[in-house]
Amino acid sequence: MQKSKLFVVTASHFCVDTYATLLAPLLPLMMAKMGLSLASAGLLASFFSVTSFSQPFMGVWGDRMKRRRLIIGGLVLASVMPLMGVADTYPMLLVILFLGGIGVAAFHPQVFSLVGELSQPRRSFGISVFVFGGTLGIGLTPWWAPYFADRLGLHWLPVLMPFGVIFALLLLRFVPLDNPQVTAR
């Protein structure tokens, strides 16, 4: 088991799932800021969720890549989600949610296969630690994000963007992203 590499990947998963969870707890503040109706707000959540339909296609595409570029690209693309705080139009918000959602969908398929490889011979334990990292992001975000945005303002959300880029750089530097299944064919 490659513990330090698994830690970097798990922390990246925490980051991606934190970004993925930002919309719901901030939706009341976004509604007030932009004067959105309940229907418009509901459409935002649905629009973001629909991007996950691309996940199987990302998996098929990722299985054909010699390097797991979707992990890095997905993480960086998911990091646009904090731009919600500075979006001043509904279409801009839709674009941010679309890009962030595609990033979240791109990240997950390839990273799960990577975690399995990094966790050998304790695959189940490694994957459970990785899933826990994402679940922690999902669970903590509704707690801190509204407080953060209420105290500092939605316009401060973009300060969260560099975390995705930092983790992408750490993954590039310390984690092997080659896909051995492609070279074995």
Secondary structure, 3 states (H helix, E strand, C coil): CCHHHHHHHHHHHHHHHHHHCCHHHHHHHHHHHHCCCHHHHHHHHHHHHHHHHHHHHHHHHHHCCCECHHHHHHHHHHCCHHHHHHCCCHHHHHHHHHHHHHHHHHHHHHHHHHHHHHCCCCHHHHHHHHHHHHHHHHHHHHHHHHHHHHHHCHHHHHHHHHHHHHHHHHHHHHCCCECHHHHCC
